[in-house]
Amino acid sequence: MRLGVLDVGSNTIHLLVVDAHPGARPQPAHSHKVELRLAQLLDAHGAVTPDGIELLVSAITGAVQAAEDKGCEDVLPFATSAVREATNADEVLARVKAETGVDLPVLSGEDEARLTFLAVRRWFGWSAGRLLVLDIGGGSLEIAYGIDEDPDAAVSLPLGAGRLTSAWLRGDPPDPADVRALRRHARAQIARVVGEFSRFGTPDHVVATSKTFKQLARIAGAARSADGLYVQRDLSRKALEEWVPKLSEMTVEQRSTLPGVSEGRAAQLLAGALVAEGAMDLFGIDELEICPWALREGVILRRLDHLPT
């Protein structure tokens, strides 16, 4: 069957169309993205602005049309932290339902972590042993750990690259004092949850997902996306520690010229790097592997698990 998963995230509205069957690997068939930066379309009270709601409705309308054009039997929509934390979330969801017909479920941060963990487990398999999974999105950082398909521990922290950039790094390049302040803030947040995971013991394999980690791995020398899904891509803490000072001195335009860094994501790269560095340091991670599957694939896999065979 052909399924669409509609991810209303903090950075993008992304429709991923896949050909999927129970027990088989979902095969990507089409991708439709709109960079909306929803987390930046908030007013001083944390509400999505009227213009932001209009843009969101328009983007979802376009995604629904794309899903129809590509022959999707069903679309699995969900929203993450930007909608979840908006003070007018109920109004936003009601407008989306009324104007697009899409009933948009809002995932909790823990749900995000658990579904991402499922996707990573299916990608690497049981032989990977105990997994520690990190995922930096636009609005939040998800961390999950476990040996089964459902993690033993899963948390979500308000440490997304887009959120932190807007709140802490306003200069271009940012003021060194602001960079240090964000570094302290991120590490203090992460340190609060380290104990929840350390009691389970040392993971056998550490994995990261998300565009932020993929871009950091790429600038540190990992293979290009064009080289395919099955090329192993790693990121070491040493490489990250070398890149963070360089990124902090670059303008957004300079960062956008780095390999694998898109113009739309360049502004957020430093904040993402500070969170990644802090997480790797506080969890004692020397190296991690990048997984091409993440939350969207987790949503699809969970749906397939519930289909009759």
C-alpha positions, 0 to 999 in steps of 0.5 A: 500500500502507498502511505503518506506521513505528514510531519508538521515540525518546527522547521518544515512541513514534510510529506514522505510518501512510501510504498509499505507492506507489513514485514517489508522495508518501507520504500520511499516514493516521493518527498514534499517539503515546505520550510516554514520555520513554525517555531519562529512564527510565534508572538511574544506570548508564544502563540502562532501568529495569524500569518503563521496559521495561514502559512501552516494551513497553506502548507498542509493543503499543498501536502494533502494535494501532493499525497492525493496526486501520488496515490496515497491510500492514507495519510498519517499526520502528526505535529511536534513541539512547535504546535505542542507548545504554542499557547493557541494550539487548540485554535491552530488545530481547529483551523487546520481541521476546518480548512484542510480536513486534516485532524492533526494529532500532536505527539508528546516529546516522549512519543517522539523519542519512542517512535524514533527509537523504534525506527533506529532499532528496526534499521540496525536490528537486534545485533546492535544490542543496547541502543542510546539514541539522540535526535535534535529537532527544531524545537526539542532534543529527544533521548532514548535508551533500550534493548527492545523495540520500546525503550526503557527510558525516553525523554524530551528536552526543550533544546531544539536547534531552531528554538535555541537559535531564536532565543540565544544566538541573535548576532551574526556571528553571535556574541561569544558571551551568548555562545557561552551562555547557551553552552551552559544552559544546554549542558545544565538541561542535559545533565538533569537527565543523565542519571535516568539513563546511566542506571541502565549501563553502558550502551552497546551502540550510540546512534543519532538521527535528524538533519542537524546530526547529519550535517555535523557528520558531513562537515566533519568528513562523513559521506555525502547523501548522494553516496546512498543510505547504506554508507556508514556515517559517524561523528566523533566528539573530537571532531565536534569539539574542533568544529564548534569554535569554528562555527561560532566565528562564522556568519550564517552565509559562511556556514551555508557554504560548508559541505552538506549544510543548506542555506535554510539550516545554516543559522541553526547549525551552531546551536545544534552543534552545542547541544550535540557536543554537550550530549556526547560529553555528558553521556561519555560518547566518543563516537556515534553513528548516523541513522537514516531513519527517524521519527517519520519512519517510526510512525510508518512502522508503528502503523504497519505493525497494526495492519492485519497480515 
